[in-house]
């Protein structure tokens, strides 16, 4: 049996009547809500929010402060899953309706304002933690995510025809993987679409000699530094030649 200080008997009776008449609650559910307000809510607020909290019926607690309690509990969903937390939270909502009616005040705008404050603080806290993690040089990888995408299909035969015609030397800088890495670099080269396949409109014919060229990994990456249309091979070739032919010290 719940006992409350004598000075709050009338407030308790008045709130119970409000729940019955205004909210249509009765029977066991009404009793559970009253227990939520008078027992479980007090425990949650004292343990997790405000150790000086006494009882819900204390009129010295402003509506704004009650709303802060409400939002705090709402923002900690884990509190609602144990110890009748959800019933306590719901009873606080009913009590806010009761106090607002008695004092002729709308508590919803107060709720919206405080909820925005909480969300802003939460966002700032997340940013602060992210900065701390970065300053501590803590980096994480390997989280598994589902990714679904569409890609343009490539014809492997066109790649082979391109390499058969041009060979495995980079058509821009002349790099040869086999000369540099020996046997493991033999027959290795990347193939670049001069007109990016992503810019075409669906399936189409290509000429492996005119539309494709073999390039090393470095040149291939530099070609695609410009998006969405990559640099032309001639532009990169001229750039390489300008540095190769520059007098000593000119490009220091």
Steps between C-alpha positions, in 0.01 A plus 500: 500500500646835395518771765554867425547792740171627640537847346478342154185290560268752335728544200514123456121470515458791258743346251327162526165669430651682198628171362161336544282785369721676245703205371245222542739276692370264768548169670837326504650722231418812701657345810813415300527857374463641851771262623709611204462863605544456875753215522688413181532854364643627827754218503612560141538877544684466831736230374572633154410868471458698824590353838313784675167415338232431761155430355311582182227692684741764631370821338834672555623297202422710194337363188823574311701288744248218471532520121879473538453182702262372231741571212796354689316172554374502141857538371610193698286225354693240697349641822151416375570133449561418867326563831169628358689783333257542212200519734683760711579708190140477379367601842724808489343597166155471656615707798630770267157511336348529849730782615465684170119491530511623858740783418351575159833447327594308185800278573555376142692811380721463809554135410594586140749764617665271754506206258691716250745594775556132585548405135751784454692389810498142378638608161771712667593210726533269200726754327708538818546124528594478134765770549636320805519177304688672217743672736573165664575358154238232545383385159264214435418304188332175415138575590283296265231692312259394228561684172283476191599679180474489123811487282576511129596162358838478324594265216817317603563403138538869408767534770692205361476639144633838621800338671561274202526809278692741728690262726545532877692829513325813626388701195558823694831468690642176355517317834541123466404287801707202386814713460448644848375197698618204296291189452215607732449812290481311172181566296371744764352833390182697560265601217343845485176599322578828323129580512387389848255212485291670769426788262346274236133419470473129567639220283702615196778389265864591564818487294779348714763688296341846491306501829743320733867548592732312737622711794697448818330536838649846563393649168158337531446665837616839372269477198207462739601787728267704280133407532258417355689512170864390553800677355590399148812281467665771290465758779672269753768407244575871438512560874758223546706629209495857635660381825740262326621771263515787752850643571656387830356691798206650307244278676660497846 
